Amino acid sequence: MGVQIRELVDWVRRRKIFALLLVLITLSAGIMIGTVVSGRVQATHGQGPNGATLLSVPDPVQLSGTFSGIATKLAPAVVNINTTSMVPARGKGRRGGDGDDDDDQGDDNSEDFFHHFFDGQSNAGPNAAPEAERSLGSGVVVDEKGYILTNNHVVDGASKIQVALAGDQTFYNAKVIGVDKETDLAVIKIDAGRSLTTAKLGNSDGTQVGDWVLAFGSPFGLNATVTAGIISAKDRNNISGQQFEPFIQTDAAINPGNSGGPLVNMAGEVIGINTAIYTGSRGFEGVGFALPSNTAISVYNDLVTKGKVTRGSIGIVFQEDHGNNAIMLKELGAPYGIQVEAVESGSPAEKAGLQAGDVISDLNGRPIHAGNDLVNPVAATPIGNKVHLRYYRSGKPHEADVTVADRTKIFPKQTGNDTGPSSGAEPAPSHFGMHTEDLTPELERKLGIPKLTGGIIVMDVEPGSFGEDIGFTRGDVITEVNRAPVTDSTDYRKEIAKLKPGQDVLFRVVRRTDSDQALTIYLAGAVPSEQ
């Protein structure tokens, strides 16, 4: 028994020694590994000749990807819009006048929200030729077929509209499908030859003050710009003088060039179209406005189906500020409502017996506390349908059924909507924006052009036209179109009539230089798709 106990004790001692050795080996290995790693870390920093520790680039840290994810997804649907308009010559008094084109388009200031930022007095004479004014704006693709939603003031009066898509170097000519001046919205269309990425539209009624939003666009011509902010207020009106303007107010930076771009919520949905800024310095001051998406959707549907927006009206005029005047309402004997200032002659309101001084308090059983409570439901009511009004006159309540009529017929001067698609953006047919005449011996002599066997002379080239784009200048003489000789205007019109949209066209041109040298050059381009 004693021998067995001693053997057991010896076995235990051997096991302890083995365990101790194992621990020591493990610690030694750890120390060696740590030394190597430490040496490597130190080596990545290193030291310069003067003893300064060199800096190293750390691994990237992935922060919240919400904003970047929305920007990546939506950016392909946001477009840059370039327009050219013909305006009276301004001379040196023009603002921004260092000879460059003004790139800010129609975003707004505190004096006039839709005033273009180049209002200097003209020094040009009364007979000066019109000059081209080039502008920038933004838009958002809402249909893969190329339909784009933007602001009316971005394209208003444009003789040429071109659209640049994200990541595409091509400028696509656009045509105007329809405009709505009362909401400052427009729909334009391009043919890109492929399906386009579209933005997802959201319900603006779900927005709340304090919600995060992103504004997309091309401020000052800086394409693909994204700014962030919150919704500062809702249902802002009396901002731009427009009739229908329940604006969303935001502190996301909106600047000249942002007009027509989308305002987007954190679900990546478009909940507004950037329209205006309130500023005293003509730049961003923290207050911007976007038209709610629900309004934009309604206007868009009317424009693409009918080319115009049809709204209802009963024919009254009211002053918004009086709607919240408690003393005025008390004296007129009404608990709430808006006061009628005028009733249009022959309007549905006049036929129903309403008069100036009445206070309309309810529409179809719903209380009216502000102008939009009356205007928006009436505008959305189908023409010919009736609305039920409750109003007060001399403190006594009255009721009336009023038939809704077409607003454009009651207020034709105020609405000013186009009756159909605009053709202002289409290139001049046949002549590509060039005014030509037959080259006569007398013109050859007057202009110092070498005697030719025929041709037509370019007397003027419209800025922004196809002719200007491919390099025509005043005084050029066209002698061939696609290798076919041109001796007079009849030949020219015949050859131009053969061209199809998208077809390549080659002009042979004789051009006189300042040194009286006659050069033969060729000018070429693809025939515009819109002719």
C-alpha positions as a printed Julia matrix, in Angstrom:
531×3 Matrix{Float64}:
   0.0     0.0      0.0
   2.82    2.43     0.94
   4.53    1.81    -2.39
   1.35    2.62    -4.3
   0.9     5.9     -2.43
   4.45    7.0     -3.24
   3.94    6.15    -6.94
   0.73    8.22    -6.98
   2.51   11.19    -5.38
   5.31   10.98    -7.95
   2.79   10.87   -10.82
   1.01   13.97    -9.5
   4.34   15.84    -9.22
   5.24   14.93   -12.78
   1.87   16.18   -14.03
   2.31   19.52   -12.22
   5.77   19.99   -13.71
   4.39   19.24   -17.19
   1.5    21.71   -16.73
   3.93   24.39   -15.5
   6.16   23.87   -18.52
   3.12   24.14   -20.83
   2.09   27.43   -19.26
   5.6    28.85   -19.59
   5.78   27.85   -23.24
   2.39   29.49   -23.94
   3.42   32.74   -22.23
   6.68   32.83   -24.14
   4.87   32.38   -27.44
   2.42   35.16   -26.58
   5.24   37.54   -25.71
   7.02   36.77   -28.97
   3.83   37.3    -31.05
   3.08   40.54   -29.24
   6.6    41.78   -29.89
   6.32   41.01   -33.6
   2.88   42.67   -33.93
   4.04   45.69   -31.97
   7.02   45.97   -34.22
   4.78   45.84   -37.29
   2.39   48.46   -35.91
   5.32   50.69   -35.07
   6.71   50.08   -38.54
   3.44   51.26   -40.16
   3.8    54.59   -38.39
   7.54   54.84   -38.77
   9.56   57.98   -38.24
  10.79   60.67   -40.52
  14.4    61.92   -40.72
  13.62   64.6    -38.15
  12.08   62.12   -35.71
   8.43   62.96   -36.47
   6.07   60.02   -36.35
   4.57   59.38   -39.79
   0.83   59.22   -40.12
  -1.03   56.25   -41.54
  -4.42   55.99   -43.23
  -6.89   54.23   -40.9
  -9.45   51.71   -42.04
 -12.68   53.37   -43.25
 -15.45   53.63   -40.66
 -18.93   52.83   -41.95
 -21.33   55.4    -40.51
 -25.1    55.52   -41.03
 -25.76   54.78   -44.68
 -29.3    56.21   -44.86
 -28.43   59.43   -46.68
 -25.87   57.84   -48.99
 -28.21   54.97   -49.81
 -30.99   57.36   -50.82
 -28.59   59.52   -52.84
 -27.2    56.51   -54.71
 -30.65   55.2    -55.55
 -32.28   58.49   -56.55
 -29.42   60.31   -58.31
 -29.94   58.59   -61.72
 -33.5    59.96   -61.83
 -32.46   63.59   -61.26
 -31.64   65.56   -64.41
 -29.98   68.83   -65.32
 -32.0    71.12   -67.58
 -30.34   73.68   -69.88
 -32.55   76.23   -71.62
 -31.96   78.95   -74.17
 -34.28   81.94   -74.43
 -34.24   84.93   -76.76
 -34.4    88.2    -74.83
 -33.93   91.87   -75.75
 -30.29   92.96   -75.84
 -29.25   94.34   -72.45
 -25.82   95.82   -72.96
 -23.33   96.27   -70.16
 -25.92   96.95   -67.47
 -26.68   93.26   -67.18
 -26.07   91.67   -63.81
 -23.35   89.11   -63.7
 -21.93   90.98   -66.65
 -18.4    89.77   -67.18
 -19.4    88.33   -70.51
 -20.4    84.91   -69.17
 -23.86   83.43   -69.44
 -25.99   83.54   -66.31
 -26.34   80.04   -64.94
 -28.96   80.7    -62.31
 -32.42   80.19   -63.46
 -35.49   81.56   -62.0
 -35.09   80.69   -58.34
 -36.4    83.38   -56.25
 -35.85   86.37   -53.95
 -37.92   88.18   -51.31
 -39.1    90.81   -53.78
 -40.2    88.49   -56.56
 -39.9    84.74   -56.13
 -39.93   84.03   -59.83
 -37.67   86.9    -60.9
 -34.63   85.9    -62.93
 -31.37   87.08   -61.45
 -30.34   89.29   -64.31
 -32.46   92.45   -64.19
 -29.89   95.12   -65.03
 -30.93   98.03   -67.22
 -30.13   97.66   -70.89
 -27.59   99.92   -72.52
 -28.32   98.51   -75.94
 -30.08  100.58   -78.55
 -33.77  100.13   -79.37
 -32.94   98.31   -82.61
 -30.4    95.92   -81.08
 -30.91   92.3    -82.05
 -32.19   89.91   -79.38
 -29.57   87.89   -77.59
 -29.55   84.4    -76.13
 -29.98   83.84   -72.44
 -28.91   80.44   -71.16
 -30.29   79.06   -67.95
 -29.97   76.03   -65.73
 -32.51   74.15   -63.69
 -33.32   70.67   -62.48
 -35.97   68.03   -62.96
 -36.9    64.5    -61.97
 -37.76   61.55   -64.22
 -41.15   60.13   -63.23
 -41.79   57.84   -66.24
 -39.24   55.5    -67.83
 -40.45   56.69   -71.25
 -38.72   60.01   -70.63
 -41.36   62.16   -68.94
 -39.8    64.69   -66.55
 -41.4    66.88   -63.9
 -39.9    70.34   -63.35
 -40.86   73.97   -62.69
 -42.65   76.11   -65.26
 -40.24   78.99   -64.61
 -37.33   76.74   -65.6
 -38.67   76.26   -69.15
 -40.92   79.3    -69.56
 -40.13   81.16   -72.78
 -37.33   78.79   -73.77
 -36.64   78.39   -77.47
 -34.52   75.33   -76.75
 -34.51   72.86   -73.87
 -31.8    70.24   -73.38
 -31.62   67.59   -70.67
 -28.5    65.92   -69.28
 -28.9    62.56   -67.54
 -26.63   61.4    -64.73
 -23.56   59.68   -66.13
 -24.52   60.44   -69.75
 -22.54   62.95   -71.81
 -25.35   63.35   -74.35
 -27.64   66.4    -74.25
 -31.17   65.34   -75.2
 -33.57   67.82   -76.81
 -36.8    68.07   -74.83
 -40.3    69.14   -75.77
 -42.87   70.66   -73.45
 -45.9    68.45   -72.84
 -47.74   71.05   -70.8
 -47.34   73.71   -68.13
 -49.39   74.92   -65.18
 -48.54   78.48   -64.2
 -50.71   78.43   -61.1
 -48.52   75.79   -59.44
 -45.36   76.67   -61.42
 -45.09   73.09   -62.69
 -44.22   71.75   -66.14
 -43.88   68.36   -67.79
 -41.24   67.87   -70.49
 -40.22   64.76   -72.42
 -37.03   63.43   -73.96
 -36.34   60.41   -76.16
 -33.21   58.74   -74.82
 -33.72   55.53   -76.79
 -33.89   53.45   -73.63
 -35.9    53.05   -70.43
 -34.87   55.61   -67.84
 -34.5    55.27   -64.08
 -37.46   56.85   -62.33
 -37.97   58.33   -58.9
 -40.53   56.88   -56.52
 -43.25   59.37   -55.63
 -44.49   59.61   -52.07
 -47.59   60.95   -50.29
 -46.81   64.45   -49.06
 -49.72   64.32   -46.59
 -47.62   61.97   -44.46
 -44.83   64.52   -43.89
 -44.39   66.08   -40.47
 -42.53   69.15   -39.26
 -39.11   67.96   -38.11
 -38.82   65.08   -40.62
 -35.43   64.71   -42.32
 -35.41   65.48   -46.05
 -32.85   65.64   -48.89
 -32.9    68.19   -51.73
 -31.5    67.14   -55.12
 -30.55   69.36   -58.04
 -27.92   71.44   -59.81
 -27.37   74.62   -57.76
 -25.22   77.13   -59.66
 -24.74   74.46   -62.34
 -23.12   71.99   -59.93
 -24.76   68.78   -61.13
 -25.78   65.93   -58.83
 -25.75   67.99   -55.63
 -27.5    66.66   -52.52
 -28.26   68.75   -49.41
 -29.92   67.67   -46.16
 -32.27   69.36   -43.71
 -35.63   69.03   -42.06
 -39.17   70.08   -42.84
 -39.46   73.45   -41.12
 -43.18   74.04   -41.73
 -46.1    72.91   -43.85
 -48.9    74.58   -45.81
 -47.03   77.85   -46.32
 -48.91   80.22   -48.62
 -48.77   83.87   -49.69
 -45.18   83.15   -50.71
 -44.96   83.59   -54.47
 -48.26   85.1    -55.47
 -49.42   81.8    -56.99
 -52.99   80.69   -56.28
 -52.21   77.09   -55.38
 -49.19   77.0    -53.1
 -49.46   74.88   -49.95
 -45.66   74.86   -49.83
 -43.49   72.56   -47.74
 -40.84   74.72   -46.06
 -37.38   73.24   -45.51
 -33.95   74.31   -44.31
 -32.23   71.93   -46.75
 -30.06   74.18   -48.92
 -31.91   75.23   -52.1
 -30.14   77.66   -54.44
 -30.47   78.99   -58.0
 -30.43   75.95   -60.28
 -32.21   73.69   -57.77
 -35.61   74.64   -59.21
 -37.53   71.6    -60.38
 -35.43   69.1    -58.43
 -37.01   66.7    -55.94
 -37.35   66.97   -52.17
 -37.06   63.43   -50.78
 -37.98   61.79   -47.48
 -36.03   59.1    -45.63
 -37.92   56.37   -47.47
 -36.37   57.66   -50.71
 -39.72   59.01   -51.92
 -40.24   62.34   -53.65
 -42.53   64.38   -51.41
 -42.02   67.77   -53.08
 -40.68   69.69   -56.09
 -38.2    72.42   -55.12
 -39.68   75.69   -56.31
 -38.63   78.78   -54.4
 -36.27   80.35   -51.89
 -36.79   83.27   -49.58
 -33.71   85.41   -49.55
 -32.41   88.93   -49.29
 -29.01   88.07   -50.74
 -30.1    86.01   -53.78
 -28.61   82.91   -52.15
 -29.5    80.27   -49.59
 -30.53   81.63   -46.19
 -32.14   78.59   -44.64
 -35.65   79.0    -46.01
 -36.7    77.06   -49.11
 -40.04   75.9    -50.45
 -41.22   72.81   -52.33
 -44.61   72.12   -53.87
 -46.11   68.99   -52.24
 -45.95   65.81   -54.3
 -49.7    65.24   -54.04
 -50.3    68.53   -55.85
 -47.58   67.73   -58.38
 -49.06   64.28   -59.12
 -52.5    65.75   -59.81
 -51.07   68.43   -62.1
 -48.85   65.91   -63.91
 -51.76   63.57   -64.63
 -53.8    66.42   -66.13
 -50.91   67.66   -68.26
 -49.99   64.27   -69.75
 -53.61   63.36   -70.48
 -55.13   66.72   -71.5
 -52.18   69.07   -71.99
 -53.65   71.48   -69.46
 -55.01   71.58   -65.92
 -58.73   72.02   -65.39
 -59.78   73.42   -62.02
 -63.11   74.34   -60.56
 -64.11   77.73   -59.21
 -67.22   79.44   -57.89
 -66.0    82.95   -58.75
 -65.17   84.71   -55.51
 -62.2    86.79   -54.39
 -61.09   86.85   -50.77
 -58.21   88.2    -48.7
 -56.37   85.41   -46.91
 -55.2    87.57   -44.0
 -58.77   88.33   -43.0
 -59.47   84.66   -42.41
 -57.79   84.71   -38.99
 -58.97   88.16   -37.93
 -61.01   87.37   -34.83
 -62.25   90.93   -34.35
 -63.45   91.2    -37.95
 -65.25   87.87   -37.73
 -66.85   88.84   -34.44
 -68.15   92.11   -35.87
 -69.55   90.29   -38.9
 -71.26   87.78   -36.65
 -69.42   84.7    -37.9
 -67.71   82.14   -35.62
 -64.99   81.46   -38.24
 -64.48   81.54   -41.99
 -63.1    83.71   -44.8
 -64.58   87.01   -45.9
 -65.66   87.49   -49.52
 -64.17   90.66   -50.99
 -65.67   90.42   -54.47
 -67.94   88.21   -56.55
 -67.23   87.88   -60.26
 -70.04   89.02   -62.51
 -71.93   86.09   -64.0
 -70.1    83.57   -61.8
 -71.74   80.62   -60.02
 -71.35   82.46   -56.7
 -73.28   85.47   -58.02
 -75.99   83.21   -59.41
 -76.26   81.52   -56.0
 -76.75   84.88   -54.27
 -73.38   85.43   -52.56
 -72.23   89.01   -52.07
 -69.1    90.89   -51.08
 -68.89   91.04   -47.28
 -70.29   87.55   -46.74
 -68.24   85.18   -44.57
 -68.1    81.62   -45.88
 -67.74   79.28   -42.89
 -68.34   75.76   -44.21
 -67.98   73.79   -47.45
 -69.83   70.49   -47.74
 -70.08   70.38   -43.95
 -66.35   71.01   -43.35
 -65.25   74.17   -41.52
 -63.23   76.78   -43.41
 -60.47   78.5    -41.44
 -58.13   79.44   -44.31
 -58.33   80.07   -48.03
 -56.97   76.64   -48.97
 -59.85   75.02   -47.05
 -62.14   76.49   -49.71
 -59.99   76.78   -52.82
 -58.48   73.28   -52.93
 -61.73   71.27   -52.55
 -63.53   73.49   -55.07
 -60.64   73.23   -57.53
 -60.77   69.43   -57.27
 -64.54   69.27   -57.8
 -65.54   68.15   -61.33
 -66.92   70.95   -63.5
 -70.72   71.01   -63.33
 -70.97   69.43   -59.88
 -72.33   71.35   -56.95
 -70.84   72.26   -53.57
 -72.84   73.21   -50.5
 -71.86   76.43   -48.73
 -72.76   77.82   -45.34
 -72.1    81.55   -44.98
 -72.94   84.49   -42.75
 -74.39   87.86   -43.77
 -74.98   90.54   -41.16
 -74.6    87.91   -38.46
 -77.26   85.61   -39.89
 -76.42   82.14   -41.3
 -77.38   81.21   -44.87
 -76.86   78.17   -47.08
 -76.52   77.75   -50.82
 -75.74   75.1    -53.42
 -73.25   76.46   -55.95
 -72.41   74.85   -59.31
 -68.66   74.66   -59.94
 -67.42   76.17   -63.21
 -64.13   76.13   -65.13
 -61.7    78.47   -63.38
 -60.0    79.49   -66.64
 -63.32   80.85   -67.93
 -64.07   82.79   -64.75
 -60.55   84.18   -64.28
 -58.94   84.01   -67.75
 -56.37   86.72   -67.03
 -55.27   85.22   -63.72
 -54.9    81.6    -64.81
 -52.94   82.14   -68.02
 -52.6    78.38   -68.63
 -51.74   77.11   -72.09
 -54.53   75.34   -73.91
 -52.27   72.56   -75.08
 -48.71   71.36   -75.48
 -46.21   74.1    -76.1
 -44.1    74.07   -79.21
 -41.67   76.7    -77.96
 -38.94   74.16   -77.32
 -38.92   72.67   -80.81
 -36.16   73.6    -83.27
 -37.24   75.76   -86.2
 -38.41   73.4    -88.97
 -36.4    73.11   -92.19
 -34.0    75.97   -91.5
 -32.48   74.7    -88.22
 -32.59   78.21   -86.78
 -30.84   79.76   -89.8
 -32.29   82.62   -91.82
 -31.07   82.35   -95.4
 -31.32   84.14   -98.72
 -30.28   83.36  -102.28
 -26.72   84.44  -102.99
 -27.02   87.15  -105.65
 -24.18   88.93  -107.47
 -25.07   92.07  -105.54
 -24.76   90.28  -102.19
 -21.47   88.8   -103.31
 -20.21   92.3   -104.08
 -21.53   93.91  -100.89
 -20.22   91.2    -98.6
 -16.95   90.69  -100.42
 -17.66   87.03  -101.11
 -15.74   85.4   -103.97
 -17.91   84.85  -107.03
 -19.53   81.45  -106.79
 -21.65   79.35  -109.1
 -24.53   79.46  -106.66
 -25.57   78.82  -103.09
 -27.56   80.4   -100.27
 -26.15   82.78   -97.7
 -26.83   82.56   -93.97
 -28.03   86.01   -92.92
 -28.56   85.15   -89.25
 -28.22   82.2    -86.85
 -30.53   81.93   -83.86
 -28.65   81.38   -80.6
 -29.22   77.9    -79.21
 -30.37   76.54   -82.57
 -29.12   73.44   -84.37
 -27.32   75.7    -86.82
 -25.36   77.38   -84.05
 -24.65   74.03   -82.38
 -22.83   72.67   -85.42
 -20.9    75.88   -86.06
 -22.74   78.07   -88.58
 -22.09   81.82   -88.45
 -23.56   84.79   -90.22
 -22.18   85.15   -93.76
 -21.62   81.45   -94.38
 -22.59   80.3    -97.87
 -24.11   76.83   -98.17
 -23.24   75.19  -101.49
 -24.08   71.54  -100.75
 -26.33   69.5    -98.47
 -25.3    65.85   -98.16
 -23.18   66.17  -101.34
 -26.16   67.5   -103.35
 -25.45   70.9   -104.99
 -27.41   73.89  -103.69
 -27.7    76.79  -106.11
 -30.71   78.59  -104.63
 -33.38   78.42  -101.9
 -35.47   75.95  -103.9
 -32.61   73.44  -103.96
 -31.97   74.03  -100.26
 -35.59   73.44   -99.18
 -35.78   70.31  -101.35
 -32.7    68.76   -99.76
 -33.7    69.73   -96.22
 -37.15   68.17   -96.74
 -35.48   64.8    -97.38
 -33.85   64.69   -93.95
 -35.23   62.5    -91.18
 -34.81   62.97   -87.42
 -31.58   61.43   -86.24
 -30.09   61.31   -89.75
 -26.59   62.7    -90.25
 -26.44   65.84   -92.37
 -23.33   67.34   -94.01
 -23.13   70.95   -95.22
 -20.45   72.23   -97.6
 -19.84   75.86   -96.68
 -17.77   78.71   -98.05
 -16.64   81.1    -95.3
 -14.72   84.34   -95.72
 -12.08   85.04   -93.07
 -11.08   88.4    -91.63
  -8.13   88.4    -94.02
 -10.52   88.07   -97.0
  -9.52   84.47   -97.54
 -12.31   82.16   -98.75
 -12.31   78.83   -96.94
 -14.28   75.74   -97.86
 -15.36   73.9    -94.72
 -17.8    71.15   -93.8
 -20.26   71.35   -90.92
 -22.15   68.25   -89.79
 -24.51   66.96   -87.13
 -27.46   64.68   -86.45
 -30.82   66.14   -87.43
 -32.72   67.1    -84.24
 -35.38   64.59   -83.25
 -37.99   67.33   -82.86
 -38.63   69.06   -86.18
